[in-house]
Each structure stands twice: as C-alpha cells, then as structure tokens.
C-alpha cells in the first residue's frame, strides 16, 4: 500500500522580513487536511479523524533550538499548532481537550509557546521542566522493544485519547536526517538506546 502525501506550498508564507504569516499557514493546513481526507469541508475533514470526545495531543518537536532563540522563523511552531487547533475546533473538539506537548517546558518556551497547564483551556506543557532536568513523567507500564523496553510519556499515555504528530525535518549527527518517527523519541523514557 502506498502512503498518501499532500504537499502544500505558498511563496509568501514567510514574508520578506522572515516573519510567518499566520493566515497563510491556516489556509495551507486547511487545504492539506481537506485534500488528504478527500472531504469537501474543513469540519468533515477533521471529523474523519477526530471526535468531539477526543483529547488530542499535538506532539511537536522543539529540540535543538538553543541557538535559534528569538529568531522570527521559530514562529512556525505555534503557527502550525494554532492552525491545527482551529481545524479541530471546527470538528467539535473543545480547546480544553487539546494538549500541545514536547520533552520539556524549557524547549517549548524557546520555540515560542507559552506554558499553560490550566485544564479549562488548551494546555501547553512539557514532560519535564527543563531539558537537562530530572526524568519526566512516564506511565509505569513498560513495552518490549527489541532487546530493551520503554515507558511512554504520561501526557500521551494517560491524558490523550488521540495524537497528531507534528515533526520538523532536521539534521542529525548519526542519521543525517530525521522527521516523523524520530519525533516520537520524545515520547519514551529511553530514546538514547535506539539512536544507533
């Protein structure tokens, strides 16, 4: 079975000053989801994958941004997440049932997110406070993976009923290039065991 890929491009999504244009990001995400789903409306497109009862976790990838702090291009992290949240609302998912998350609060903040753990609005939170801080919160159940085993982040395992993987293409010293699968290294307690 071949995978389906939808590519959406707009030459002005990043303006001449390097700033992300949120209205164009919204149009691009909306177009991608409707074309991918085969549905005619944004509501039907998102409803094909999520129900109003779902608690949707947006797994973003904000790792490795220490040298990019304060740069305009970092706005794409919140811009894409906000565009997805808009579409999910059209499908009836309440804002309080959306969780944007990654490895740490510190890295999310560096990517332009404002940490929020209020249960009455969209939550934005890390699995731990800082990237170098103590181990984050993981569900106690362990899953066998090859010769090892992993535990899954409590955010994903205990809070979410569904997820959206929002990776970024990036370089990597061992793999050269990483994207969707590597983004889920942020969901397990022992990613270093799997890098090779």
C-alpha positions as CSV (number, residue, x, y, z in Angstrom):
1,X,0.0,0.0,0.0
2,X,1.4,3.4,-1.0
3,X,1.4,6.2,1.5
4,X,-0.6,9.3,0.7
5,X,1.3,12.6,0.8
6,X,-0.1,16.1,0.3
7,X,2.3,18.9,-0.3
8,X,1.1,22.5,0.1
9,X,3.3,25.4,-0.8
10,X,2.9,29.2,-0.7
11,X,5.8,31.5,-1.6
12,X,4.6,34.2,0.8
13,X,4.1,32.1,3.9
14,X,7.3,33.6,5.2
15,X,7.4,37.3,4.3
16,X,10.4,39.4,3.2
17,X,11.3,40.2,6.8
18,X,11.3,36.5,7.8
19,X,8.0,36.5,9.7
20,X,5.5,33.7,9.4
21,X,2.1,34.7,8.0
22,X,-0.5,33.0,10.2
23,X,-3.4,33.5,7.8
24,X,-1.4,31.7,5.0
25,X,-0.3,29.0,7.4
26,X,-4.0,28.5,8.2
27,X,-5.0,28.3,4.6
28,X,-2.2,25.8,3.9
29,X,-3.1,23.5,6.8
30,X,-6.8,23.6,5.9
31,X,-6.0,22.8,2.3
32,X,-3.7,19.9,3.2
33,X,-6.2,18.3,5.6
34,X,-9.2,18.6,3.2
35,X,-7.2,17.2,0.2
36,X,-5.7,14.4,2.3
37,X,-9.1,13.4,3.8
38,X,-11.0,13.6,0.5
39,X,-13.7,15.6,2.2
40,X,-15.2,18.9,0.9
41,X,-15.3,20.9,4.2
42,X,-12.8,21.6,6.9
43,X,-15.3,20.3,9.5
44,X,-15.8,17.0,7.7
45,X,-12.1,16.6,7.1
46,X,-11.1,16.9,10.7
47,X,-14.2,14.9,11.8
48,X,-13.0,12.0,9.7
49,X,-10.1,11.5,12.2
50,X,-11.2,13.1,15.5
51,X,-14.4,13.2,17.5
52,X,-15.7,15.9,19.9
53,X,-14.9,13.5,22.8
54,X,-11.2,13.1,21.9
55,X,-8.4,14.6,23.9
56,X,-5.9,15.4,21.2
57,X,-2.2,15.6,21.9
58,X,-0.1,17.6,19.4
59,X,3.4,16.1,19.7
60,X,5.7,18.9,18.4
61,X,9.5,18.8,18.1
62,X,11.2,21.8,19.7
63,X,14.6,20.1,20.4
64,X,17.9,21.7,19.4
65,X,16.7,25.3,19.3
66,X,19.1,26.8,21.8
67,X,21.0,28.8,19.1
68,X,17.8,30.0,17.4
69,X,16.1,31.7,20.4
70,X,14.4,34.9,19.4
71,X,14.5,34.3,15.7
72,X,11.4,35.0,13.7
73,X,11.4,31.6,12.0
74,X,10.6,30.0,15.3
75,X,7.1,31.4,15.0
76,X,6.2,28.4,12.7
77,X,5.9,26.1,15.8
78,X,2.9,28.0,17.3
79,X,1.6,28.9,13.9
80,X,1.2,25.3,12.7
81,X,-0.2,24.2,16.1
82,X,-2.7,27.0,16.1
83,X,-3.9,26.2,12.6
84,X,-4.5,22.6,13.6
85,X,-6.3,23.7,16.7
86,X,-8.6,25.9,14.6
87,X,-9.5,22.9,12.4
88,X,-10.1,20.6,15.4
89,X,-12.5,23.2,16.8
90,X,-14.4,23.0,13.5
91,X,-14.8,19.3,14.2
92,X,-16.2,20.0,17.7
93,X,-13.1,19.3,19.7
94,X,-13.0,21.7,22.7
95,X,-9.9,23.8,23.3
96,X,-9.5,22.2,26.8
97,X,-9.3,18.8,25.0
98,X,-6.1,19.9,23.2
99,X,-2.6,19.4,24.5
100,X,0.5,20.7,22.8
101,X,3.5,19.0,24.3
102,X,7.1,18.0,24.0
103,X,10.0,16.9,26.1
104,X,10.3,20.0,28.3
105,X,8.7,23.3,29.2
106,X,12.0,25.0,28.6
107,X,12.2,23.8,25.0
108,X,8.6,24.6,24.3
109,X,9.2,28.2,25.6
110,X,12.3,28.5,23.4
111,X,10.1,27.6,20.4
112,X,7.6,30.4,21.2
113,X,5.0,28.6,23.1
114,X,3.6,29.9,26.4
115,X,3.4,27.1,29.0
116,X,-0.2,26.6,30.2
117,X,-1.5,23.8,32.4
118,X,-4.9,25.2,33.0
119,X,-7.5,22.5,32.4
120,X,-10.1,25.0,31.1
121,X,-8.0,26.0,28.0
122,X,-5.6,24.4,25.5
123,X,-2.7,23.1,27.6
124,X,0.9,23.5,26.5
125,X,3.3,21.5,28.6
126,X,6.5,19.6,28.7
127,X,7.0,16.1,30.0
128,X,9.5,17.7,32.4
129,X,10.5,21.3,33.4
130,X,13.9,21.6,31.7
131,X,15.8,19.7,29.1
132,X,18.6,18.7,31.5
133,X,16.2,18.3,34.4
134,X,15.4,15.0,36.1
135,X,13.5,12.3,34.3
136,X,10.0,13.3,33.2
137,X,6.6,11.7,34.0
138,X,6.1,8.3,32.4
139,X,3.4,5.7,32.6
140,X,4.6,2.8,34.7
141,X,3.8,0.2,32.1
142,X,6.8,-1.0,30.1
143,X,6.6,-2.1,26.5
144,X,9.1,-4.5,25.0
145,X,11.1,-3.1,22.0
146,X,13.7,-5.4,20.6
147,X,16.2,-6.3,23.4
148,X,15.0,-3.4,25.5
149,X,11.8,-1.9,26.8
150,X,10.3,1.6,27.0
151,X,7.8,3.5,29.0
152,X,5.6,6.1,27.4
153,X,5.1,9.7,28.5
154,X,2.2,10.2,30.9
155,X,1.0,13.0,28.7
156,X,0.4,10.7,25.8
157,X,-0.5,7.5,27.8
158,X,-2.7,9.0,30.5
159,X,-4.1,12.3,29.2
160,X,-4.6,11.8,25.4
161,X,-7.1,9.6,23.6
162,X,-5.5,10.5,20.2
163,X,-2.5,12.3,18.9
164,X,-1.2,14.4,16.0
165,X,2.5,14.0,15.2
166,X,4.0,17.4,14.1
167,X,7.6,16.7,13.3
168,X,10.1,19.0,11.7
169,X,12.7,17.9,9.2
170,X,16.1,18.4,10.8
171,X,19.7,17.3,10.6
172,X,21.1,14.6,12.9
173,X,24.7,13.6,13.5
174,X,24.1,9.9,13.2
175,X,21.0,9.6,10.9
176,X,21.7,12.7,8.8
177,X,18.0,13.5,8.6
178,X,15.1,13.0,11.0
179,X,11.4,13.6,10.8
180,X,8.2,11.8,11.9
181,X,9.5,8.6,13.6
182,X,12.3,10.4,15.4
183,X,9.8,12.9,16.8
184,X,8.4,10.0,19.0
185,X,11.7,9.6,20.7
186,X,10.3,12.4,22.8
187,X,7.5,10.1,24.0
188,X,9.6,7.4,25.5
189,X,11.9,7.3,28.6
190,X,15.0,5.8,26.9
191,X,15.5,7.3,23.4
192,X,19.3,7.1,23.6
193,X,19.1,3.3,23.4
194,X,17.6,3.5,20.0
195,X,19.7,6.1,18.2
196,X,22.0,3.5,16.6
